[in-house]
Structure formats: C-alpha cells, structure tokens
Amino acid sequence: MERLKDNVPEEIKKRVEAITKRYIINGICDPMYIANVIANRTGCGDGMGEFTSVPDFTTEQCETVATALRHAYGCNIFDEDLDELIGILKTGKLSAVRSIEGLNRFINKLYAQNKTCKDEFRKEYNEKQMRKANDVIYDLIGGRSFPITEVSSRPVE
C-alpha cells in the first residue's frame, strides 16, 4: 500500500489495506492513521509512525483497535460492523459474503441520507462513496455479476 511508510510491518499493512477497502476509507492520511492506531492500541509502536514489533492480534487487542476505529470512522464503520472488523484485524483477510452484506448496508444508508439531504456537496460525496462501494463489491465477486448467495465465503486477499 503506497500511502504507508516502509517501516510499517507487513502484517499491519495487510490489515490496513483490507480495512480501507472494506469500509471505503480513502483519505490520503487514513492508511497511516489506521496503522498508528493499531500500533498504539496493541503496544507494537508509539502511534506516531514508529513500530517496534508485530502485534499478536489477540481478540482483546482486536476489540480495542476495532472500537477506536469505529469512533474515528463512524460514518463508514457502523456498530453492526464491529464483529466483522474484529475478524479482519485477527486474520488480515476479508470474508466476501460479510463484506458484501456490509457494503450493501453502507450503500443503503447513504442512499437513505441522500433522499432527504439538502447539501449538494454531501449528496455528491455520498454518491461517490456508493460508487466506490459498488466497485469493491464487484472486485469481491471476481468481476462477475451474480447474486450474493452464489459468492463463496472464502476469505479474499
């Protein structure tokens, strides 16, 4: 992932990439911020760009990191996404089925917001996010278009 410093451990990079893809987090500084949250909350770094080790990604560590990311990215990560996020943190992989379900929830929430939104900037931003979510869904199903029930539950790297 090009927006992460070279000193970020590979195991953290893998998780950051999965999180930013799944939750449509695409700011230029967001990947490094997420890596620093992981480092700070797991004790494998100072949270300011220095990494001393690779975390064990225990359930407790993953829950702590997931809660912090939920608070930081509340517009992208919803309460009902926390179990999935903990799983991503533990494994570094996405479950295609869970991700597609969550992305569809995300799209539906943005669509509902846009129905009553008066702010054109917000509406355009939401539409852009919905398009990005659709692109991720398309990637998760392997570039083919078919019903969710036909998607395997195998982790996607």
N, C-alpha and C positions, 0 to 999 in steps of 0.2 A: 504494500500500500504506500503510494508515493508521498502521502501527507504525514507520514510518521518518520521520526528520526531513525537513523541507522542503529542507535543503541537500544531500541525497543526490542525486547526478546520476541522471538518468532511465535511463541505460544500466545503472547498478548496480542501481537499483530493479527493473528488468525481470528481471535475473538473480536477485536475491534472491527475487522472487515465484515464479519458476519453480523455484528450489531448494527453497523451503519447501513448495511444493505437491507436488513430486515426491517428496521424502524425508520427508513428513509431519512437518515440524518446525514446531511450533505454539506454542512458548512466547512470552510477551509481549515478551521482550527479544531473542529469537533473530533476527528480521529485521535489527535494527540491529547485532547482533554479527556477522552474516554480512557486512553492508555494510562494517563496520570491518575484518574480515579481508581482504576484497577490497582495500580501500584500503591497508592496511598492507603486504600481500604484493605489491602491484603498484606501490607507490610513489606512488599518487594521493591519499594522505591520511595522516594520522597514526595511524589506527587507533583514535582516540578521539573520533570524531564530526566531525572537520574533513576536508573534501575539497578538494583543490587542483586536480584535473583529472579527466579520464575516462581510465581505462586503455585501452591498445591491445588488451588481451585476446589477447596473443600466446600461442602454445602453451606456452612456458616459464612465463609468468605464470599461465596457467590450470592447469597441472600443480602449481605451487606452492600456489595457492589450494585446489585440489581436495584435495591431501594434508593441508593444515591443517584443512579442513572434515571430512575423513574422520576425523582424530584427535579433533576436537571432538565429532563426532556419530556415533561408531562404532556406536551402537545403531540408527541409521537409514540410514547410508551404509556399505555394505559394500565390501570390496576389489574385488569384481566390478562395482561401480558406478562406479569411477573414470573409465573411458573415457567413459561417458555424462555424468558430471558435468563433465568437461573440455569436452565438446561443448556442454553447457548454458552453461557460462561463456563459451565462444567466441562463441556465437550469441545467447544470451539466450532461446532457444526450447527447448521440449520436443519430442522425437520421440514421437508417440503410441505407436508399436509398442514402442520401447525402454522407455518409461516404464511401459507396462502390464506388460511382462515383468518389469521390476524391482520394480514394486509387487506383482506376484504372488509373486515370490521373498520379498519382505518379509513378506507375509501368511503364507506357508508357514512361514517361520522363527518368526514369533510364535506360530502355531498349534502348532508342534512344541514350543516353550518351554512353552506352556500345558498341554500333555499331562502334563508332569512337575513343573510349578510348584506349590509348596505355599503360596506367599504370595498371598493373595486380592487384595491391593492391586495387585500386579504383574499378576495374571491379568486384573483389570478394566481396568487401564491398557492391556495388550496388546490386549484386545478392543476398546477404544475406538480404538486405533491401526488395528486391522484394519478397523473400520467406516469410518474416515476414508480409508484407502487404497482401499476399495471405492468410496467417494464420488468420489475423484479418478479412478479408472478409469471410472466412469460419466460423469463430465464429459469425459474424453478421448475417449470413443466417441460423444460428442454426445448423451448422454442416451438412447441406444438400446442395447438389449441384443442383441449378436450375437457370434459367435466372433472371437477376436483376429485370425485370418487375414483377416478382412474389413475390418480397420481399415487405413486408408492410412498410409503412412509420412511423410506431410507433417508439417512442424513445426506444433505447436499453440501459439497465443499465449495 
